[in-house]
Amino acid sequence: MDTRVALIGIIIENGDSVEKVNALLHTYRQWIIGRMGLPYHKRNINIISVVMDAPQDAISRVSGLIGKLEGVTAKIAYAKIPEHEA
């Protein structure tokens, strides 16, 4: 199965969505290499960086599901590593 390395940047502006984001990330945990979360109290937001090595459809699916949550934005950046080197 071909996989890609990607970074998903997540900004949570609605505190009620934090648990939902964490539940979705837990569902895709087998593909997650690492994650870092930063509460930014000054702006009352949470910022999460998630690094995945997964099939492209799994990366797109989790990002899309997270981005559909109220007050949440998710964007993907893919590594330019050729698939055959993974």
C-alpha positions in Angstrom: 0.0 0.0 0.0 1.5 3.4 -1.0 1.6 6.0 1.6 2.6 9.7 1.8 4.0 11.8 4.5 1.9 14.8 5.3 1.5 17.5 7.9 -2.0 18.5 8.9 -2.3 22.0 10.5 -5.4 22.3 12.6 -6.7 25.5 14.2 -9.6 25.1 16.7 -11.5 28.3 17.4 -14.5 26.6 19.0 -13.5 24.9 22.3 -16.5 22.6 22.1 -14.9 20.9 19.1 -11.6 19.9 20.9 -13.0 16.5 22.0 -14.3 15.8 18.5 -10.9 16.6 16.9 -9.2 14.3 19.5 -11.7 11.5 18.8 -11.0 11.7 15.1 -7.3 11.7 15.5 -7.6 8.7 17.8 -9.5 6.9 15.1 -6.6 7.4 12.7 -3.8 6.8 15.3 -2.2 3.9 13.3 -1.1 6.4 10.7 0.0 9.2 13.0 3.8 9.6 13.4 3.4 12.4 15.9 1.4 15.4 17.0 1.9 18.6 18.9 -0.8 20.8 20.4 -0.5 24.3 21.6 -3.1 26.2 23.5 -2.9 29.8 22.6 -4.7 31.4 25.6 -4.2 35.0 24.4 -6.4 34.3 21.3 -8.5 31.6 23.0 -7.6 29.0 20.2 -5.8 25.7 20.0 -3.3 24.8 17.4 -2.4 21.2 16.5 0.2 19.9 14.1 -0.2 16.2 13.1 2.3 14.3 11.0 1.0 11.3 9.2 2.5 8.5 7.0 -0.7 7.1 5.4 -2.5 6.5 2.2 -3.5 9.8 0.6 -7.2 9.0 0.9 -6.8 8.5 4.7 -5.0 11.8 5.0 -7.6 13.6 3.0 -10.5 11.9 4.9 -9.2 12.8 8.4 -8.4 16.4 7.3 -11.8 16.7 5.7 -13.7 15.4 8.7 -11.8 17.6 11.0 -12.3 20.7 8.8 -16.1 20.1 8.8 -16.3 20.6 12.6 -17.7 23.9 13.8 -15.0 26.4 14.4 -12.2 24.2 13.1 -9.8 24.7 10.1 -7.5 22.0 8.7 -5.0 22.2 5.9 -2.6 19.6 4.5 1.0 19.9 3.3 2.5 16.9 1.6 6.2 16.0 1.6 7.8 15.8 -1.8 9.4 12.4 -1.0 8.8 10.0 -4.0 6.5 7.2 -3.0 9.0 4.4 -3.9 11.4 5.7 -1.2 8.9 5.3 1.6 
